[in-house]
């Protein structure tokens, strides 16, 4: 890519930095910072807001507004459990935000296969490559998550931090980002690897990274949406109780392909027998 085209990425990230930081923080805090650190601060600020706001709304709706409708009273997580999850997530958040910041730096320097405008490739190519991107991410996250369980030192020193929350009365949307920081980065790395393999729309990549925060809140609320083939909370709750099933991300396909799928409805039928 020539320098003029790469400048489009820099202009886009600079605009996003101004929109987020200019709205939320005094100018004397962020304007003197180099571009790279402005980007990190923007990711940190936006990531924190997305995590806290979406998780709080989700928790309020299911645990208080719809009290005892979707989740039985004895399965509602305690405030102590949710506050601990917030503490773990916020301690890791500065490190989490290094990943999108580094990925944006690589894009701005032309190291990836990202493109700036959908018109550069056309809607058909954009849609096809987005499908390839999502399949790679599904595959990568499935195996990364599975190895975090299968490789004992990785589980003991990284992933076990998240699996403190293994019962319905401890799982909550706030658990969605309650990971050891390295664990959280490892599970998001497939998003970045895909940039080197598939032509990817830059804005779409950044949006998908932030959707992760919303998605992880959703799959930890213990409310099974029952929309096939979506890897909803019903599936993920089983993962937290058995440790050996439902490693997937957005869908159940990888678990189905590799023999680790367990359906919540099948488990319910087993309990009734």
Buried (B, 14 or more C-beta within 10 A) or exposed (E): BEEEEBBBBBEBBBEBBBEBBEEBBEEEEBEEBEBBEBBBBBBBBBBBEBBBEBBBEBBEBBBEEEEEEBBEEEBBBEEEBBEBBBEBBBEBBBBBBBBBBBBBBBBBEBEBBBBBEBEEBEEEEBEBBBEBBBBBBBBBBBBBBBBBBEEEEBBEEBBBBBBBBBEBBBBBBBBBBBBBBBBBBBBBBBBBBBBEEBBBBBBBBBEBBBEBBBBBBBBBBBBBBEEEBBBBBBBBBBBBBEEEBBBBBBBBBBBEEBEBBBBBEEBEEEEEE
